[in-house]
Amino acid sequence: MQMTSYDTIIIGGGVMGCATAYYLLKFDPKLNIAILEMDPTYERASTPLSDGNTRIQFNLKENIQMSQYGLDVLKTFADDMAVDGEKPDPAFRQQGNLFVLDESSRDESHEGMLLQRSLGCEVEWLTPEGVQKYFPLYNLKGCVAGTFGPHDGTMSPMAILDGYKKKSIALGAEYIQAEVIEVLREGNQVVGVKLSSGETLNSNIVMNAAGAWAAIIAQTVGVDLPVVPTKRQVTIVETNYRGDGVLPALFLPSGLYVIHEGEGLFMVGKSFPDDHIGTDDFIWERKTFEERIWHELVEYIPEFDRLKILRGWAGLYEVNTLDGNAILGEWTQLKGFYLANGFSGHGFQQCHAVGRYIAELMLGKTPSLDLSIFSPQRILENKPVFESKRKII
Ligand SMILES: Cc1cc2nc3c(=O)[nH]c(=O)nc-3n(C[C@H](O)[C@H](O)[C@H](O)COP(=O)(O)OP(=O)(O)OC[C@H]3O[C@@H](n4cnc5c(N)ncnc54)[C@H](O)[C@@H]3O)c2cc1C
């Protein structure tokens, strides 16, 4: 039977919400946790619509460390998330991420590479010829150098979400289909949530893990979050390429990216400044690929002048318009209101570190990884923490 009072209520059963529930219960199996998800099919949630890519190639130490922790977790993820002998299959393909650098991105990326190496990451600095060795289809247009992270790669985001979800339920979390319409407060303390059914659930700890809907949730309790739902589109194409193995994922300076899925299949995407803002448009438009991406793709990979557009989809980035980075922790002006929002397109890979960090904060533990650089306080103080101007996932 569903309770009405919980130690923690998590709004949103995406990868952030489920990973946090898992870590809370791992630390303290006695906790009563509710995960509230308005759509358990996840039709519009960002997690299953993501490319599932992870990289250690960031310029902020904390972003690199989050990815390092994620790579560690992935080594035993299937076993750790096993429930009754059933294991998730993340299908992690460490094909490596290959960043092409032009004049404007070279110095910044070189600094990033030195930082990554100083933290123990393996990253190669490449000449243009080195780039071509890794990705022979690329004609080197605009390339002055490159970086290659051999441990970066792509996986099934749904398998990771499902793993955390099933394991946290097995550990005792209540997963409830419900839409939150209001976060409730008394003075400067959160006290629960109101559902669209009219029911009220009580808790002194409420987590906003509502992804692209995070600002709507925050608004109900008077918190202004600079998180904007932004449409992003991905297209799958079939080409004539039939080389051996899987090519690295290729990231061009313009933001165009090409992720090899094996044989002739490639996943292609690019963000545009005029991408639709709002939670009302999930329509994949073939013409965006045909008219705005294909010609650019052919400029770099001439062989792709003949290809078949197979299908595509659109999902939402939860863009933090202050600085493009995560917002993690308790809202300092509202006790018990925890945020894991604003990941701006690179959240999937951070779910492991974020789940652990938010759980540690809620339980008053010393964080294993100090992520206070992403504190919500910076939003109130208008102090952005910029990562980089060029990397898009
Ligand atoms: C096209 C695309 C490609 C991407 N590629 C990558 C990538 O390669 N690597 C990477 O790291 N990241 C990537 N991302 C970003 C990544 O998907 C997100 O950062 C991450 O999945 C966010 O997880 P989340 O749990 O916060 O959000 P979500 O998965 O969106 O989960 C939030 C959940 O909250 C629920 N919810 C919302 N409002 C309410 C409410 N009022 N009541 C109850 N439930 C509610 C929603 O239904 C949803 O299920 C990509 C995103 C997109 C769209």
The ligand as an SDF file (V2000), in Angstrom:
LIG
                    3D

 53 58  0  0  0  0  0  0  0  0999 V2000
   19.1850   14.0190  -28.2470 C   0  0  0  0  0  0  0  0  0  0  0  0
   19.9270   13.9570  -26.9420 C   0  0  0  0  0  0  0  0  0  0  0  0
   21.2020   13.4370  -26.8980 C   0  0  0  0  0  0  0  0  0  0  0  0
   21.8860   13.3740  -25.6820 C   0  0  0  0  0  0  0  0  0  0  0  0
   23.1090   12.7730  -25.6710 N   0  0  0  0  0  0  0  0  0  0  0  0
   23.7880   12.6660  -24.4930 C   0  0  0  0  0  0  0  0  0  0  0  0
   25.0260   11.9810  -24.4560 C   0  0  0  0  0  0  0  0  0  0  0  0
   25.4880   11.4110  -25.4510 O   0  0  0  0  0  0  0  0  0  0  0  0
   25.6890   11.9280  -23.2600 N   0  0  0  0  0  0  0  0  0  0  0  0
   25.1910   12.5140  -22.1270 C   0  0  0  0  0  0  0  0  0  0  0  0
   25.8430   12.4600  -21.1030 O   0  0  0  0  0  0  0  0  0  0  0  0
   23.9860   13.1450  -22.1420 N   0  0  0  0  0  0  0  0  0  0  0  0
   23.2690   13.2310  -23.2790 C   0  0  0  0  0  0  0  0  0  0  0  0
   22.0570   13.8500  -23.3070 N   0  0  0  0  0  0  0  0  0  0  0  0
   21.5510   14.4820  -22.0660 C   0  0  0  0  0  0  0  0  0  0  0  0
   20.9340   13.4670  -21.1320 C   0  0  0  0  0  0  0  0  0  0  0  0
   19.9610   12.7270  -21.8160 O   0  0  0  0  0  0  0  0  0  0  0  0
   20.2880   14.1540  -19.9330 C   0  0  0  0  0  0  0  0  0  0  0  0
   21.1860   15.0880  -19.3620 O   0  0  0  0  0  0  0  0  0  0  0  0
   19.9010   13.1610  -18.8410 C   0  0  0  0  0  0  0  0  0  0  0  0
   19.2460   12.0550  -19.3980 O   0  0  0  0  0  0  0  0  0  0  0  0
   19.0090   13.8380  -17.8130 C   0  0  0  0  0  0  0  0  0  0  0  0
   18.4410   12.8430  -16.9720 O   0  0  0  0  0  0  0  0  0  0  0  0
   17.2450   13.2580  -16.0260 P   0  0  0  0  0  0  0  0  0  0  0  0
   16.9100   12.0720  -15.1950 O   0  0  0  0  0  0  0  0  0  0  0  0
   17.5680   14.5330  -15.3270 O   0  0  0  0  0  0  0  0  0  0  0  0
   16.0540   13.6430  -17.0240 O   0  0  0  0  0  0  0  0  0  0  0  0
   14.9520   12.7170  -17.7370 P   0  0  0  0  0  0  0  0  0  0  0  0
   15.4950   11.4920  -18.2740 O   0  0  0  0  0  0  0  0  0  0  0  0
   14.2050   13.6300  -18.6800 O   0  0  0  0  0  0  0  0  0  0  0  0
   13.9980   12.3410  -16.5330 O   0  0  0  0  0  0  0  0  0  0  0  0
   13.1450   13.3040  -15.9280 C   0  0  0  0  0  0  0  0  0  0  0  0
   11.8350   12.6190  -15.6470 C   0  0  0  0  0  0  0  0  0  0  0  0
   11.0040   13.4890  -14.8880 O   0  0  0  0  0  0  0  0  0  0  0  0
    9.6770   13.2330  -15.2380 C   0  0  0  0  0  0  0  0  0  0  0  0
    8.8640   14.3800  -14.8090 N   0  0  0  0  0  0  0  0  0  0  0  0
    8.9460   15.6410  -15.2820 C   0  0  0  0  0  0  0  0  0  0  0  0
    8.0360   16.4220  -14.6620 N   0  0  0  0  0  0  0  0  0  0  0  0
    7.3850   15.6400  -13.7770 C   0  0  0  0  0  0  0  0  0  0  0  0
    6.3100   15.8630  -12.8670 C   0  0  0  0  0  0  0  0  0  0  0  0
    5.7470   17.0720  -12.7500 N   0  0  0  0  0  0  0  0  0  0  0  0
    5.8650   14.8220  -12.1160 N   0  0  0  0  0  0  0  0  0  0  0  0
    6.4350   13.5950  -12.2270 C   0  0  0  0  0  0  0  0  0  0  0  0
    7.4310   13.3090  -13.1170 N   0  0  0  0  0  0  0  0  0  0  0  0
    7.9060   14.3300  -13.8630 C   0  0  0  0  0  0  0  0  0  0  0  0
    9.7300   13.0440  -16.7430 C   0  0  0  0  0  0  0  0  0  0  0  0
    8.6050   12.3370  -17.2160 O   0  0  0  0  0  0  0  0  0  0  0  0
   11.0390   12.2880  -16.9080 C   0  0  0  0  0  0  0  0  0  0  0  0
   10.8360   10.8930  -16.9880 O   0  0  0  0  0  0  0  0  0  0  0  0
   21.3160   13.9070  -24.4850 C   0  0  0  0  0  0  0  0  0  0  0  0
   20.0160   14.4410  -24.5360 C   0  0  0  0  0  0  0  0  0  0  0  0
   19.3300   14.4510  -25.7400 C   0  0  0  0  0  0  0  0  0  0  0  0
   17.9290   15.0120  -25.7690 C   0  0  0  0  0  0  0  0  0  0  0  0
  1  2  1  0
  2  3  1  0
  2 52  2  0
  3  4  2  0
  4  5  1  0
  4 50  1  0
  5  6  2  0
  6  7  1  0
  6 13  1  0
  7  8  2  0
  7  9  1  0
  9 10  1  0
 10 11  2  0
 10 12  1  0
 12 13  2  0
 13 14  1  0
 14 15  1  0
 14 50  1  0
 15 16  1  0
 16 17  1  0
 16 18  1  0
 18 19  1  0
 18 20  1  0
 20 21  1  0
 20 22  1  0
 22 23  1  0
 23 24  1  0
 24 25  2  0
 24 26  1  0
 24 27  1  0
 27 28  1  0
 28 29  2  0
 28 30  1  0
 28 31  1  0
 31 32  1  0
 32 33  1  0
 33 34  1  0
 33 48  1  0
 34 35  1  0
 35 36  1  0
 35 46  1  0
 36 37  1  0
 36 45  1  0
 37 38  2  0
 38 39  1  0
 39 40  1  0
 39 45  2  0
 40 41  1  0
 40 42  2  0
 42 43  1  0
 43 44  2  0
 44 45  1  0
 46 47  1  0
 46 48  1  0
 48 49  1  0
 50 51  2  0
 51 52  1  0
 52 53  1  0
M  END
$$$$
